Amino acid sequence: MITTTGTKAAQAARVAGKNGFSLISNEKFRELYAALLQCRMLDQRLRTGRGYERWIGREACTAGVIACLHSGDSVTPSPRGLLAGYLQGGSLMLARARASAVSAHLAAATGDGLRHKLERQGNAAVVFAGVGDPDRMREIFAAAAYSSLPVLYVLENGQPLAEICEGLPVIRVDSADAVAVYRVAHESITRAREGGGPTIIECAVWPDKGATQDSLARLEHYLSGKKLFRQNWKLRLEKKYGKVLDEAVKAGEMN
């Protein structure tokens, strides 16, 4: 695990609130839940649509990463990044998301990372993808590592071989645990913003048969223990997002 040092400590303190070691404020927990709920609602609306690719951990991994991003950060259009792209301010353009191979998505994110580095605004690039051609992935990761680009590669399950990662940190995380994803993503993106280079996050099914794989139910249980979750709050959020998401899905299907 990457450690928090230097100016990262100051940034961590700003999100810590009253939660101390957890480094997650109550406000951030609520933001994370709202993002996860939107992912669930979007998935329910999109799962029968053309160009929508469902993948293990899409909701928790999307919400955990999105909760770490700033307005100037970029999410590469890809089938597995469709929910993230929308939550980051984009549209649900299914046709565009389904085009191109995995390597093309990874290369595009690397290009975005180079642009962010040259702009010197502290922004980062994120891409959600699977595992593609090993030789091409090696080339892409090598280029990102050589230039210490601010990129977060979020890969579904299928852990990339060590020899193609070119020394990049590879962090495996429970794909059903939005809080765990947030912690790893926050640390990795903070590191990237400060010039520490790219990171690969592998969202995997965790070998814990006693835990539910329903990411929303798991987060609700977690927040209930912190007295941050109420059913009527969830109902208000569903009402708030419902019409907006319906309109976004309709507009995306027309493109």
Order of alpha helices (4+ residues) and beta strands (2+ residues): alpha-alpha-alpha-beta-alpha-alpha-alpha-beta-alpha-beta-beta-alpha-beta-alpha-alpha
